[in-house]
Amino acid sequence: MPRHRASIKTNVRSHVARAHGDASYVRQLLLTTLPLVVADLAVLFIVPILVSLTGYSWLNPDDPTSTAMTWFIPASIAYVLLNATQGLYPGVCLGLVDEIRRLFLSIGMVTLVLAATLRIGSPIFAHRLVFLLAVSSLMIVLAPIVRSYVRRKLGAMNWWGFPTLVCGNDATVFGVREWIEANRRLGLRTVGVIADPSAIEINGDAPWFIGEWDDARHVAEEQDVYWAVVVETDRDQQSASSLVENYLGNIPHAFVVSDLTGIPTHWSRHQMDEGLAGFMIEQHLLLPIPKLVKRGMDITICMISLILLLPLFVSLAIAIKLTSKGPVFYGHERVGKGDTRFKAWKFRTMINGAEQLIEEYLQKHPQLREEWEREHKLRNDPRVTGLGKFMRKWSIDELPQLWNVLAGEMSIVGPRPIVPNEIETYGIHYEAFCTVLPGITGLWQVCGRNDTTFDERIQLGMFYIHHWSLWLDFYLMFRTVGTVLFTKGAY
């Protein structure tokens, strides 16, 4: 089994910055994607010309809006965007059968849109319809053939495809590496094998052995690795997700193959023209483009919210000053991205000096200590003021955290912020939480807020980290409104 020598803090530091920053990923993404885009556009350009040689044409000389450029440019943009949403760019680990299916969907949708522009009563309706059907049919045949040819040729180039680590604790891992190298059309370019030498009985001079599990993060940083293939066997004492979290925390794409997902008996002779069978463990917010999109959304929402909520901020500040002694705002230390520390701002909801009173209160009420140690809060906390209870019920005490979002310390949506004394409770999950910004709202809030257990909050956070998408953020923001209105789990 892997020998885990690195401490939590060492692991966290290891993924904060790569040797070449995000530029290496963007460069490799462009190098891997652009040739496929060019190939797709070339097919889209050539096929209509071939069909027009039969005497059919989409163009109408009597219609000034029916020119080649008028139709080709929108169709090209639509085709490329549909391919992108179908995951055809860069199409890593995409098998030929799945590639054909996705191309069929993209071509079919473009065809339907163009068909909707036809006028049934037009004298050239039938002429155009035959042309459109001929073009789409020929593209369905040629597009996969051309892409497959281009991918095979590109696979022989050292600059194409993403550098990849192959990881496992079985001799099968070397067969997997050989299979991936023989199927470079999948877009993976192996840099070596990560394994526990004692488990597979090899010495440090074995071909392609690049390091032990504890070396994986360093290798990924130095060699710009953004993909890993993890070979899981029944001898592993840790689950695939645990192996990824413990040792591959700075690699955003981890593909897991196992006996249950179809590891062939002889990888070196397995030359099926298909993708790997398995499942993905991903952290999209380690990638530059998703981070940029999420940050842009945060700033936009923050600016609009601060302008609209300014009267409420002023009103609450006056009310807090009039009802209790002490400052308007309260900053509590939280753990941020990259194991940093910051103060998460809130409207003060407790009496002044509340932190010093909690131990005295727990000594007088020992039956509440278990609740405090388990949840790090009390359902009926006597330190909360009357106005504070109102603000907590409607979650408006956390509105000042919009400033934390503008400062880049938090996000609108994200995992629940970690209190420093909770770090040990997160165990192996702590590093994953440190890869993203904590959020004002998130799954933990829409799933019941304080009604969730601590373990449930951790699992909800991990789900968000591995399944982030822009649509998930929009969904959670929408659900947050309903949760707040019905004051679910608030105290």
Disulfide bonds with the S-S distance in Angstrom:
none
